[in-house]
Amino acid sequence: MELYGSSRVVEGGELSIGECAASSLIQQFGSPLYVYDESFIREQMRKYRRPFDERRIPYQIAYACKALCTIGMCQIAAEEGLYLDVVSAGELHTALASGMDPQHIYMHGNNKTQAELELAVTCGIGMIVVDNFYEIELLREILETTGRTIDVMLRVAPGVDAHTHDFIATGRQDSKFGFDLASGQVENAVRQISTCPQMIFVGLHAHIGSQIFDVEGFRLAAERLATICVSLGHQFGVTISRLNLGGGLGIRYTSDDTPTPIETLVNSLIDTVQDAFAKQKLALPQLMLEPGRSIVAQAGTTLYRIGSRKEIPGVRTYVAVDGGMTDNPRLALYGAKYEAALANRMNDPVEELVSIAGKCCESGDMLVWDVQLPRANPGDILAITCTGAYNYSMASNYNRIPRLAAVLVHEGKARLLVRRETLDDLIRLDVPLTVS
Ligand SMILES: Cc1ncc(COP(=O)(O)O)c(C=O)c1O
């Protein structure tokens, strides 16, 4: 298993993260447990900013907090000079509760409700990324009623198919997100927005997919967006001051994944956008990126206790842990692959090929299909790496399993990001039937 950030094997063959031993973390906070490496998260954020700072190019990096949305994470983003991309009232509420400057928050979503847009407008967020014609009308009414003004960007579906898994690709023409570029919807949207003086049109957005390893898809998207900018300039006299290329940079979940390092890719992205806009004789807009996965995925490790095992001679050995698809649904959802190791016996020789199963009543509740481990015994600690993104945020209470605690580790200190749900938390919203 490859180790990232501050993860090390220390004396006694134990895994330590942020100078905290896996066994001590579980002893203090219980099992299973999400562990986040704070310095790794901060360094990933800095890797996005550095190329822009070095080249003195105007930019805005927003953390796409859908990847891991907690108050503490929003605080870290603010401390590192990042903005926040939110997609729901819940994410917005979390961001505001963290003390984030509302002007540094912007909102996405393909079906923002009236209540969400009202909240976004009245709390004074910096920008709304408008996704469709229905939303333009909703927003127009809200702005007229409240007398407010807001910056808007249009989400465009540029018809780019980035290298990524089919189920999580969003940049194709056949997508539920954004205005279709090919059929002229972008021009129509700008026309509608230009009739509402309270909507200030600032630019275009495209998110072309997830787990992308190279710049090619972004290049194509940037070229298409630059072309449409020329057409918008001719038709409506508008100039684009911001260009948002979304998130999507890939990470190394297993040794099969070979992403380009963040700083290299960001530098290529800058070159690409510069070229695309120069070719069209357009001024370079402020470049915006909104990474999620590449900020937090590799900084997260989930620790579990091993329990039962089932050996099917000649077929497979299942080793079960005390969590599963409730804390990490990514294998069940789209076949995600992970690496794993026994955190309390990192130096022991590998003895068997096993499959790691969860404890839910669902055959698809698997965490890793094939992993080589030392003989795994009940009570051993299993670590699965790269579980920082879209794990806690996609967690569920299926089978009424409480959601895990999450801790942030750094230099031997562990701080709670999220406390563990209790059994009482699980029934907190239930309403017992009364006899009438
Ligand atoms: C609009 C938008 N921006 C940013 C992101 C973050 O993507 P990633 O976590 O792959 O960087 C997503 C993810 O779905 C998205 O839909």
The ligand as an ORCA input file, in Angstrom:
! r2SCAN-3c Opt
* xyz 0 1
  C     -19.322     21.790    -10.982
  C     -18.308     20.996    -10.264
  N     -17.175     21.603     -9.870
  C     -16.216     20.937     -9.205
  C     -16.363     19.601     -8.888
  C     -15.271     18.897     -8.147
  O     -14.737     17.899     -8.913
  P     -13.501     17.045     -8.379
  O     -13.854     16.608     -7.010
  O     -13.400     15.926     -9.348
  O     -12.313     17.952     -8.405
  C     -17.525     18.923     -9.294
  C     -17.694     17.510     -8.974
  O     -18.659     16.865     -9.258
  C     -18.525     19.647     -9.991
  O     -19.659     19.066    -10.378
*
